[in-house]
Amino acid sequence: MKEIKATMAGTVLNVLTETGKSVSAGEMVLMLESMKMEIPVEAEAGGTVAEVKVNIGDFVNEDDVLILLED
C-alpha cells in the first residue's frame, strides 16, 4: 500500500476523496490548515483509496499517514 502523509503539522480542513475512489498522481485529496494558511495535500502516485485515516477537524503532525492507497 502507498501512504499519503502530512507535509506539515496542521488541522484537517477538508477531505476531498473517499474510500473506493480512484485518484491520480498530483490530484488534490485533502486540505490542511496551518498558521492560517491552507495547504493542499496531493497524491504522489495514483491508486484506489483503501482508507481515509483522518476526519475534518483532526490535528495531524508532519509525516502522519492521512490516506492509504491500493495499486
N, C-alpha and C positions, 0 to 999 in steps of 0.2 A: 504494500500500500504506500501511496505517496502522501506526504503531510504538507498542509498549508499552515505555516506558522506566523505568529505575530512578528512584525518587523520592529515594533517598539511597544512599550507599555501604554495602555490606554483602556478606554471603555468601549465596548461594542455598541456602535451607534445604529447599525443596520446589517441584517444578513440578507444577501441578495440571491441565495441559492437554497436548495433543499435536498434532502436525501433522495437519491434516484435520478437526479438531474444530471445531464451531461454538460461538462464545462470544457472550454478550450484554453490552451495556454494563453496567458495575457488577459483573460476575462476577469473583470472585477467581481469578486464573490462576497466581499464583506467590507464594511466601512468602520474604521476605528476613529475615536475622538481622543486627542491627546493635546494638552496645553491649548485648548480651544481651537485646535486645527483638526480638520477632517483628513484622515489618512486612508486612501484606498488600499485594499489588500487584493492582489491578483493571484490567480492560479499560475504557478510556474510551469505546469505541464497539464495536458488535457487528461480527462478521465471522467468517471462517473462518481458522483458524491456518495460515499458509503456512510458517512456520519458527519453531522454538524455538531461539534463538541461544545459550542457556546450559545448563549442566548443574548438578545438585546439587553443592555444594561450591565452585563458581566464585565468585571475588570480583569484584564489579562496582562501578563508580563511578557517582555521580549522573549521570543522563542517558544512561547506556549503554543501547543497544537490547537488550531482552530477548526480545521476541516480535514477529514481523511478521504482520499480518492482511491478508487479501484481503477485498474487499467481497462 
